[in-house]
Amino acid sequence: MGTFMNFLYEFIGVFIKGVVTILKGIVSGFIMMFNFPEYLKVFNFYKREFTVSGYVLAIITALVVLVLLALVILLIVFLVKKYIRFRKTLVEQESMLNEIAVLNKQVNTLVLEKEKLLAMKVSNLGLKPGDGSSMLQNANSTEVEAIEETGEDLENMNLDNVRFTKLHDVDIEFANYKIQNYGNSFTLPELVTTFRNFAASKLGLYYTEEMIRIFISSFACTRLIILQGISGTGKTSLAYAWGKFIKHDAIIASVQPSWRDRTELFGYFNEFTKKFNETEVLKGLYEAGYTDDVYVTVLDEMNIARVEYYFAEMLSILEMPSRDEWIIELVSSHWDTDPVKLTDGKLQIPGNMWYIGTINNDDSTFAVTDKVYDRAMPIDINDKGQVFKPVDTEALDINSSYLESLYEDAKKNNRISDENQEKINRMDDYVIKHFRIAFGNRIVKQMNEFVAAYIACGGKEVDGIDYFIARKILRKFEQLNLAYIRDEIDGFVKFLDQEFGKENFKECKEYLLRMKKMV
């Protein structure tokens, strides 16, 4: 054993001596680098043999060495500071982790106390609790019923345990709310006239009767309306005026170039703070679910970011045939303090909310894709309305259910005539043959709904068809090689003259002629 210990001592000693030698070498190296007397000794030894140029070069050499030494000192200081900061960060992280651990213990304690209180509440209600989970379930359902009836529990709820603070405030505000029946009796033509007069008399915004007719008809065929055109023609103002008219200010969401997913619209759950960062869009959506009023959300300059990034999920949801399927998941779990209308972290999109997007077509924006256009109703606003003397008109309370009933009646009573339907089919065949473009069932359905509402609003059937085809179908021509289809445009214009008459389909013809000039 003694022999092995001697071996171990000498064997490990070789390694330790090597480490010591390295350390001594590093220390000796630094001492040698900063040995100024040695530098002076060398200089004195050679200075007698220096010429003038030699002195100059010697001084330059000395300055270079001084700069190098200064850099070494700065490097050492930098490394020391970096180590200190790194160490400080580690200490702070450890301190924070300890604090989080303490908070978690406190949360567990509070949860246990809450379970006891809920158990006592169940007992006081005369229930017979079984196991812990069923007891909590019964207590929670009783608590929700109390919230819906009086709202007192909501007001007394500890906000530290509430992750949806804005939606919680809405629950309190609408705790005793009953859906209002405004006894609406207006017709769609009256709605067009009333809104136009309101915008002019109260807001100083002037629009043509045709523009308002198209705007209101668009609500019948889609949940997303796109107002596009040159800047300054009143796109955002139109949506703003509509919000004022229906007595629910439009919820303005100013789209930013950085928007890349739906969290920009609705918010997100912060895992660190355990709070959901809610947006005004989400709050407005939640509030609309309590009422039968008409609401509108405005996506201002919606194509300054890619629409299909942040609004794709909503486009898909709103395409669902049943409104029971209009559901969006905000969080993946359930909390007892979640908003009343949130079920297992999911919120149902209310049927009384419409979306209006504004678009400026310039070099600073993204092109809107077919996926978005096919699901929306685009409206071009390129002209300012002429000033007229309006009738002084007040805002109007409108039941969403009543407005939709007007659209349903219009759809039943104003179907596209068989004659025009045959013309549309022939036009479809012509477009497929000459331009290799077709439109699907979605666009056919939207056209039937838009044209029916357009007629009910006081317009002519052929004009409604004309506007819809120009905005929804001919727009697809922009994807083609304009030089290739240029010679086909004149033939298509003649076809429209033959089918619908030279005095009709002005929107389509003007659109085609503009495209021809672009080549």
LUMMAR-582254 format. One line per 3 residues: number of its first residue (from 0); their letters; for each residue z, y, x of C-alpha. Coordinates in steps of 0.5 Angstrom, whole numbers. Example, Ala and Ser with C-alpha at 12.3 -4.5 7.8 and 13.67 -1.06 7.14 Angstrom:
2
0	AS	16/-9/25  14/-2/27
***
This chain:
519
0	MGT	0/0/0  2/5/6  -5/3/9
3	FMN	-9/5/2  -4/12/2  -7/14/9
6	FLY	-14/12/7  -13/16/1  -10/22/4
9	EFI	-15/23/10  -21/21/5  -19/26/0
12	GVF	-17/31/5  -25/31/8  -27/34/1
15	IKG	-21/39/0  -23/41/7  -30/42/5
18	VVT	-28/47/-1  -23/51/4  -28/52/9
21	ILK	-33/54/3  -28/59/1  -26/61/8
24	GIV	-34/62/9  -34/66/3  -28/71/4
27	SGF	-31/71/12  -38/73/9  -35/79/5
30	IMM	-30/81/11  -36/81/15  -41/85/10
33	FNF	-36/90/10  -34/91/17  -36/98/19
36	PEY	-33/98/26  -38/92/28  -43/96/25
39	LKV	-41/102/29  -40/98/35  -48/96/35
42	FNF	-50/103/33  -46/106/39  -49/100/44
45	YKR	-56/102/42  -56/109/41  -57/111/48
48	EFT	-64/108/48  -66/111/42  -72/116/41
51	VSG	-72/121/36  -76/116/31  -71/111/33
54	YVL	-65/115/31  -69/116/24  -70/109/23
57	AII	-63/107/25  -60/112/20  -65/109/14
60	TAL	-63/102/16  -56/105/16  -57/108/9
63	VVL	-61/101/6  -55/97/8  -50/102/5
66	VLL	-54/102/-2  -54/94/-1  -46/94/0
69	ALV	-46/99/-6  -50/94/-10  -45/88/-8
72	ILL	-39/92/-11  -42/94/-17  -44/87/-18
75	IVF	-37/84/-17  -34/90/-22  -40/88/-27
78	LVK	-38/80/-27  -30/82/-27  -31/86/-33
81	KYI	-36/81/-36  -30/76/-35  -25/80/-38
84	RFR	-29/82/-44  -31/74/-45  -23/73/-44
87	KTL	-21/78/-49  -26/75/-54  -23/68/-54
90	VEQ	-16/71/-55  -19/75/-61  -22/69/-64
93	ESM	-16/65/-63  -12/70/-66  -17/70/-72
96	LNE	-17/63/-73  -9/63/-73  -9/68/-78
99	IAV	-15/64/-82  -10/58/-82  -4/62/-84
102	LNK	-9/65/-90  -11/58/-92  -4/55/-92
105	QVN	-2/61/-97  -8/60/-101  -6/52/-102
108	TLV	1/55/-104  -2/59/-109  -7/54/-112
111	LEK	-1/49/-113  3/55/-116  -3/56/-121
114	EKL	-3/49/-123  4/49/-125  3/55/-129
117	LAM	-3/52/-132  1/46/-134  6/50/-137
120	KVS	1/54/-141  -2/47/-143  5/45/-145
123	NLG	7/51/-149  0/50/-153  3/44/-155
126	LKP	-2/39/-151  0/33/-148  -3/33/-141
129	GDG	-5/27/-138  -7/27/-130  -7/33/-126
132	SSM	-15/34/-127  -15/33/-135  -9/38/-135
135	LQN	-13/43/-131  -19/42/-135  -16/43/-142
138	ANS	-12/49/-139  -19/52/-136  -22/51/-143
141	TEV	-16/54/-147  -17/60/-142  -24/61/-143
144	EAI	-23/61/-150  -18/67/-149  -22/71/-145
147	EET	-28/71/-150  -23/73/-156  -19/78/-153
150	GED	-21/80/-146  -13/80/-144  -13/75/-139
153	LEN	-19/78/-135  -16/85/-135  -10/81/-132
156	MNL	-13/77/-127  -12/77/-120  -18/80/-117
159	DNV	-17/77/-110  -19/71/-113  -25/74/-116
162	RFT	-32/73/-112  -36/76/-117  -33/83/-118
165	KLH	-38/87/-122  -40/81/-127  -32/81/-128
168	DVD	-32/88/-130  -38/87/-135  -34/81/-138
171	IEF	-28/86/-139  -33/91/-142  -36/86/-147
174	ANY	-30/82/-148  -30/84/-155  -37/86/-156
177	KIQ	-41/84/-162  -49/84/-162  -51/90/-166
180	NYG	-57/90/-171  -60/96/-171  -64/95/-177
183	NSF	-71/96/-174  -77/97/-179  -82/101/-174
186	TLP	-89/98/-173  -92/97/-167  -97/103/-168
189	ELV	-91/107/-170  -87/105/-163  -93/107/-159
192	TTF	-93/114/-162  -86/115/-162  -85/113/-155
195	RNF	-91/117/-153  -88/123/-156  -81/122/-153
198	AAS	-84/122/-146  -87/128/-147  -82/132/-151
201	KLG	-76/130/-147  -78/128/-140  -84/132/-140
204	LYY	-89/126/-138  -95/126/-141  -99/119/-142
207	TEE	-105/118/-147  -104/114/-153  -109/108/-150
210	MIR	-104/108/-144  -98/107/-148  -102/102/-153
213	IFI	-104/98/-147  -97/98/-144  -93/96/-150
216	SSF	-98/90/-151  -97/88/-144  -90/86/-146
219	ACT	-93/81/-151  -96/77/-146  -92/76/-140
222	RLI	-85/78/-137  -88/82/-131  -92/88/-132
225	ILQ	-95/91/-125  -97/98/-125  -102/100/-120
228	GIS	-106/106/-118  -106/112/-113  -99/115/-112
231	GTG	-97/121/-116  -100/118/-123  -93/117/-126
234	KTS	-92/109/-125  -85/109/-124  -84/115/-129
237	LAY	-87/111/-134  -82/105/-133  -76/110/-132
240	AWG	-79/114/-139  -79/107/-142  -71/106/-140
243	KFI	-69/112/-143  -73/111/-149  -69/104/-151
246	KHD	-63/107/-149  -62/103/-143  -64/106/-136
249	AII	-69/102/-132  -65/98/-127  -69/101/-120
252	ASV	-70/96/-115  -73/100/-109  -76/94/-105
255	QPS	-75/94/-97  -80/92/-92  -75/87/-90
258	WRD	-74/83/-96  -76/76/-95  -72/72/-100
261	RTE	-68/72/-107  -62/74/-104  -65/81/-104
264	LFG	-65/82/-111  -59/78/-113  -54/78/-107
267	YFN	-51/72/-104  -44/69/-103  -41/71/-96
270	EFT	-37/65/-93  -32/69/-89  -30/74/-95
273	KKF	-31/69/-100  -34/74/-104  -41/75/-108
276	NET	-45/81/-106  -48/83/-112  -53/87/-113
279	EVL	-55/92/-119  -60/88/-121  -56/82/-122
282	KGL	-51/86/-126  -56/89/-131  -59/82/-132
285	YEA	-52/79/-133  -50/85/-138  -57/84/-142
288	GYT	-54/77/-143  -49/80/-148  -54/84/-152
291	DDV	-60/83/-156  -62/90/-153  -69/91/-149
294	YVT	-67/91/-142  -72/93/-136  -72/92/-128
297	VLD	-76/96/-124  -79/93/-117  -81/100/-114
300	EMN	-86/99/-109  -86/92/-110  -91/90/-105
303	IAR	-88/94/-99  -86/86/-98  -89/80/-100
306	VEY	-88/79/-107  -88/71/-107  -82/71/-102
309	YFA	-77/75/-106  -79/74/-113  -83/67/-113
312	EML	-77/63/-116  -77/68/-122  -84/67/-123
315	SIL	-83/60/-123  -77/60/-128  -80/65/-133
318	EMP	-86/60/-133  -82/55/-136  -84/54/-144
321	SRD	-77/53/-146  -72/59/-145  -66/54/-144
324	EWI	-70/52/-137  -69/60/-135  -63/58/-130
327	IEL	-62/61/-123  -57/58/-119  -52/63/-116
330	VSS	-47/59/-112  -47/51/-111  -39/51/-114
333	HWD	-35/53/-120  -29/57/-119  -24/58/-125
336	TDP	-25/66/-124  -32/66/-124  -35/70/-130
339	VKL	-35/67/-137  -43/67/-137  -43/63/-131
342	TDG	-44/55/-132  -43/51/-125  -45/57/-121
345	KLQ	-51/58/-125  -54/64/-130  -59/63/-135
348	IPG	-64/69/-135  -64/73/-142  -70/73/-146
351	NMW	-69/81/-147  -70/83/-140  -77/85/-137
354	YIG	-79/87/-130  -84/92/-128  -87/93/-121
357	TIN	-90/99/-118  -96/98/-113  -99/103/-108
360	NDD	-105/100/-105  -106/103/-98  -105/100/-91
363	STF	-98/100/-91  -97/95/-96  -98/87/-97
366	AVT	-104/85/-102  -101/82/-108  -103/74/-108
369	DKV	-107/71/-114  -100/67/-116  -97/74/-117
372	YDR	-103/77/-121  -104/71/-125  -97/71/-128
375	AMP	-97/78/-129  -100/84/-133  -103/89/-128
378	IDI	-104/96/-131  -108/101/-127  -106/108/-128
381	NDK	-111/113/-124  -111/119/-129  -106/124/-131
384	GQV	-105/124/-138  -107/131/-141  -101/136/-144
387	FKP	-101/136/-151  -96/139/-156  -91/133/-158
390	VDT	-87/132/-164  -79/132/-162  -77/125/-162
393	EAL	-70/122/-160  -69/115/-156  -69/109/-160
396	DIN	-64/103/-161  -69/97/-161  -67/90/-162
399	SSY	-71/85/-157  -71/80/-163  -74/85/-167
402	LES	-79/87/-162  -81/80/-161  -82/78/-168
405	LYE	-87/84/-168  -91/80/-163  -90/74/-166
408	DAK	-93/77/-173  -99/80/-169  -101/73/-165
411	KNN	-101/70/-172  -105/76/-176  -110/78/-170
414	RIS	-113/72/-167  -119/73/-163  -125/72/-168
417	DEN	-129/66/-167  -135/70/-165  -132/74/-160
420	QEK	-129/67/-157  -136/64/-157  -138/70/-153
423	INR	-132/70/-148  -134/62/-147  -141/64/-145
426	MDD	-138/69/-141  -134/64/-137  -140/59/-136
429	YVI	-144/65/-133  -138/67/-128  -137/60/-126
432	KHF	-145/59/-125  -146/66/-121  -139/67/-118
435	RIA	-136/60/-118  -130/63/-121  -126/60/-127
438	FGN	-120/62/-130  -114/57/-133  -110/56/-139
441	RIV	-105/61/-137  -110/67/-137  -113/64/-144
444	KQM	-106/64/-147  -104/71/-144  -111/74/-147
447	NEF	-110/71/-154  -103/74/-154  -105/81/-151
450	VAA	-111/82/-155  -107/80/-161  -101/85/-159
453	YIA	-107/91/-157  -110/90/-164  -103/91/-168
456	CGG	-102/97/-164  -108/100/-167  -113/98/-162
459	KEV	-120/95/-163  -121/87/-161  -127/88/-156
462	DGI	-123/94/-152  -117/89/-152  -121/84/-149
465	DYF	-125/88/-144  -119/91/-141  -116/84/-140
468	IAR	-122/81/-137  -123/87/-132  -116/87/-130
471	KIL	-114/79/-130  -121/76/-129  -126/81/-125
474	RKF	-120/82/-120  -122/76/-117  -128/78/-115
477	EQL	-125/82/-110  -123/75/-106  -131/74/-105
480	NLA	-136/77/-100  -138/83/-104  -145/83/-100
483	YIR	-146/76/-102  -145/78/-110  -148/85/-110
486	DEI	-155/83/-113  -151/79/-118  -147/85/-121
489	DGF	-153/88/-124  -155/81/-128  -148/81/-130
492	VKF	-148/88/-133  -154/86/-137  -151/80/-139
495	LDQ	-145/84/-142  -149/89/-145  -153/83/-149
498	EFG	-147/79/-151  -142/85/-153  -147/91/-153
501	KEN	-148/97/-149  -143/101/-152  -137/96/-151
504	FKE	-134/93/-145  -134/100/-141  -128/98/-137
507	CKE	-131/91/-134  -138/95/-133  -134/101/-129
510	YLL	-130/96/-125  -137/92/-123  -140/99/-121
513	RMK	-134/101/-117  -135/94/-113  -142/95/-112
516	KMV	-141/102/-109  -136/99/-104  -141/94/-101
***
